[in-house]
Amino acid sequence: MTIKEARKNNRKDRQPVLKKGYAENSIQTPKRKRRAFNGKKQERPRKEIDQKLFENLCSIQCTEAEICSVLECCEDTLNKWCKKTYKMTFSDTYKNKSKRGKASLRRTQFKLAEKSAAMAIFLGKQYLGQKDQVETTIAEGAVQDDGLSASLRELARSLKSDGDQ
């Protein structure tokens, strides 16, 4: 049997059906059966996100992509979850929850500063505005005069003398 013959036979199996209440010349083909939904909308199951894990990831300064990777969800899902759980967007929630991690890091740095001079110096530079002062002194005899520096000195003297007049 060829493909064309099989198609013809398949068409013959579908006999037109006369529906009640219709004129004999209006012929309807049978429709597919619809699935019953039991009155409920079918959705994917909700993704459960562990709130404690989310807050810990924020506190160690993970990026949004890293958090989504760990929680196995997309960025849109995470943003919707944050809006539902915290009544804020992800970025606002992240700013709020990452402060705890910064405070913890600062506490650890100050504990280290008690033992490590390098950490104490670093913290002094960061928070107290301290900086290293490097003193450079050049002995007069150590400098060699080359042609360029001599001509620049002469030019500076001439400009200075012109400015005085």
C-alpha positions in Angstrom: 0.0 0.0 0.0 1.4 3.4 -1.0 1.3 6.5 1.1 -1.4 8.0 -1.1 -3.7 5.0 -0.7 -3.2 5.1 3.1 -4.2 8.7 3.2 -7.3 8.0 1.1 -8.3 5.2 3.4 -7.7 7.4 6.5 -10.0 10.0 5.0 -12.7 7.4 4.3 -12.7 6.4 8.0 -13.7 10.0 9.0 -17.3 10.0 8.1 -19.2 13.2 8.3 -21.6 13.4 11.2 -25.1 14.9 11.0 -25.9 16.8 14.2 -29.3 17.1 15.7 -31.0 20.4 14.9 -29.0 21.1 11.8 -30.3 20.8 8.3 -29.3 17.6 6.4 -27.0 19.5 4.1 -24.9 21.0 6.9 -22.3 18.4 7.7 -19.9 18.6 10.6 -16.7 16.7 11.1 -16.2 15.2 14.5 -14.1 17.3 16.9 -11.4 16.2 19.3 -12.3 15.6 22.8 -11.3 18.3 25.3 -9.5 17.5 28.5 -11.4 18.1 31.7 -9.8 20.7 33.9 -12.0 20.1 36.9 -12.7 23.8 37.1 -9.1 24.6 38.2 -6.5 26.4 36.2 -3.5 24.1 35.6 -0.1 25.7 36.5 3.4 24.6 37.1 4.1 23.9 40.8 5.5 26.9 42.6 9.3 27.0 43.2 10.0 26.8 46.9 12.8 29.2 47.9 14.5 28.8 51.2 14.4 32.2 52.9 17.2 31.6 55.3 19.5 30.4 52.5 18.6 33.5 50.4 19.5 35.8 53.3 22.8 34.0 53.9 23.7 34.3 50.2 22.9 38.0 50.3 25.0 38.5 53.4 28.1 37.0 51.7 27.6 39.4 48.8 26.6 36.9 46.1 25.4 38.3 42.8 21.9 37.9 41.6 23.1 35.3 39.0 24.9 33.3 41.7 21.9 33.3 44.0 19.7 32.1 41.1 22.1 29.4 40.4 22.2 28.1 44.0 18.4 28.4 44.4 17.9 26.8 40.9 15.5 29.5 39.6 15.5 32.3 37.1 15.9 36.0 37.9 12.2 36.8 37.2 11.1 34.1 39.7 13.5 35.4 42.3 12.2 39.0 41.8 8.6 37.8 42.1 9.4 35.8 45.2 11.1 38.9 46.8 8.0 41.0 46.0 5.7 38.4 47.6 7.9 37.7 50.6 9.5 41.1 51.5 7.1 43.4 49.6 10.3 44.9 47.9 12.1 44.2 44.6 15.2 42.0 44.6 17.6 45.0 44.4 16.0 46.7 47.5 15.9 43.4 49.4 19.5 42.7 48.4 20.7 46.1 49.7 18.9 45.5 53.0 20.1 41.9 53.6 23.7 42.5 52.4 24.2 45.0 55.2 24.3 42.2 57.8 27.3 40.6 55.9 29.1 43.9 55.7 28.7 44.4 59.5 30.0 40.8 60.0 33.0 41.5 57.8 33.8 44.7 59.7 33.6 42.9 63.0 36.0 40.3 61.8 38.4 42.9 60.5 38.5 44.7 63.8 39.2 41.4 65.6 42.1 40.8 63.2 43.4 44.3 63.8 44.1 43.4 67.4 46.5 40.7 66.3 47.8 42.0 63.0 49.5 45.3 62.5 48.9 45.2 58.8 45.1 45.0 59.4 45.3 47.9 61.9 47.1 50.0 59.3 44.6 49.1 56.6 41.6 50.0 58.8 43.3 53.2 59.8 43.7 54.2 56.1 40.1 53.2 55.2 38.2 54.7 58.1 40.4 57.3 59.7 41.9 58.9 56.6 45.4 57.9 57.6 48.0 57.6 54.8 51.6 56.7 54.4 54.0 59.7 54.3 57.0 59.1 52.2 59.8 61.5 52.7 62.1 62.0 49.8 65.3 64.0 50.1 67.8 64.4 47.4 71.3 65.4 48.3 72.5 68.3 46.2 75.7 66.6 45.1 73.8 63.5 43.9 71.9 65.2 41.1 73.6 65.3 37.8 73.0 68.3 35.5 72.1 67.3 32.0 71.4 69.8 29.2 67.6 69.7 29.4 67.4 70.4 33.1 69.9 73.2 32.8 67.9 74.9 30.0 64.7 74.5 31.9 66.3 76.2 35.0 67.4 79.1 32.8 63.9 79.4 31.2 62.3 79.4 34.7 64.7 82.1 35.9 64.0 84.3 32.9 60.3 83.9 33.3 60.6 84.8 37.0 62.7 87.9 36.2 60.2 89.0 33.5 57.4 88.5 36.0 59.2 90.8 38.6 59.4 93.7 36.1 
